[in-house]
Amino acid sequence: MSTQLDFLPSLDFPGRTTLMVSEIAERLGYSPKHVVALIADGSIPALNGKSSAAVRPSFRVPIEAYCDFVVTRVNGGLRAQFIASLPAATRRTLIMELQASLKTNHA
């Protein structure tokens, strides 16, 4: 999967490897507390760089985790647009992986 959100440029952070809670909150229109809650419940994986002397956590979210979070919540036409933006070979690979997953889950 692409690590950048080419199909949703307004939500993208080109060239970045990690993001701060405040950046994600601002870009998605969430409060920082809501983003921290999403991190706490595992919806957004993050690294906690908090030192032993710090009172509050210092989360950094890998760009891949942010992109996965956004992509899995896209629906309707945007999801179709994203899938269509993938190279044909990638779409074929995804189809094979999904078919294999469905066979494994139903066995």
C-alpha positions in Angstrom: 0.0 0.0 0.0 1.2 3.5 -0.7 2.5 5.3 2.3 1.1 8.6 1.0 -2.5 9.5 0.4 -2.3 10.6 -3.2 -6.1 10.2 -3.6 -6.8 12.5 -0.7 -4.1 15.2 -0.9 -5.8 17.4 1.7 -5.1 14.6 4.3 -1.6 13.8 3.2 1.8 14.7 4.7 4.2 14.2 1.8 7.7 13.2 2.8 7.0 12.6 6.5 7.8 9.5 8.5 6.0 10.3 11.8 3.3 12.6 12.9 2.4 14.3 16.2 -1.1 14.1 17.8 -1.7 17.8 17.2 -0.9 17.4 13.4 -3.4 14.5 13.0 -6.0 16.3 15.0 -5.8 19.4 12.9 -5.7 17.6 9.6 -8.7 15.4 10.4 -10.7 18.0 12.3 -10.5 16.0 15.6 -9.5 17.2 19.0 -6.1 16.1 20.3 -7.9 14.3 23.1 -9.9 12.3 20.5 -6.7 11.3 18.7 -5.1 10.2 22.0 -8.2 8.2 22.7 -7.9 6.5 19.3 -4.3 5.7 20.1 -5.2 4.4 23.5 -7.9 2.0 22.0 -5.5 0.8 19.4 -7.2 2.4 16.4 -4.1 4.3 15.6 -0.8 2.6 16.5 1.8 5.0 17.9 5.2 5.2 19.5 5.4 6.7 23.0 8.6 8.7 23.4 7.7 9.8 26.9 10.8 10.0 29.1 10.6 8.7 32.7 10.5 12.3 34.0 7.6 13.4 31.7 4.1 13.6 33.0 2.3 13.3 29.7 2.9 10.8 26.9 4.7 12.0 23.8 3.1 10.1 20.9 4.5 9.9 17.4 2.4 8.1 14.8 4.2 6.4 11.9 2.9 7.7 8.6 1.9 4.2 7.6 -0.3 3.9 10.7 -1.9 7.2 9.9 -2.5 6.3 6.2 -4.0 2.9 7.2 -6.3 4.7 9.7 -7.6 7.1 7.0 -7.9 4.5 4.2 -9.8 2.0 6.4 -12.3 4.8 7.2 -12.8 6.0 3.7 -16.1 4.9 2.2 -18.3 5.3 -0.9 -16.8 7.0 -3.9 -13.5 7.9 -2.2 -12.8 4.2 -1.5 -13.5 3.3 -5.2 -11.3 6.2 -6.3 -8.5 5.0 -4.0 -8.7 1.4 -5.4 -8.8 2.7 -9.0 -5.7 4.7 -8.3 -3.7 1.6 -7.5 -1.6 0.0 -10.2 -3.4 -3.0 -11.9 -0.8 -5.4 -10.6 -1.4 -4.2 -7.0 -5.2 -4.6 -7.4 -4.7 -8.2 -8.7 -2.4 -9.0 -5.7 -5.0 -7.6 -3.3 -7.7 -9.7 -4.9 -5.7 -12.8 -4.5 -4.8 -12.0 -0.9 -8.5 -11.2 -0.1 -9.6 -14.5 -1.8 -7.1 -16.4 0.2 -8.1 -14.7 3.4 -11.8 -15.5 2.8 -10.9 -19.2 2.2 -8.8 -19.3 5.4 -11.5 -17.6 7.5 -14.3 -20.0 6.2 -12.3 -23.2 6.7 
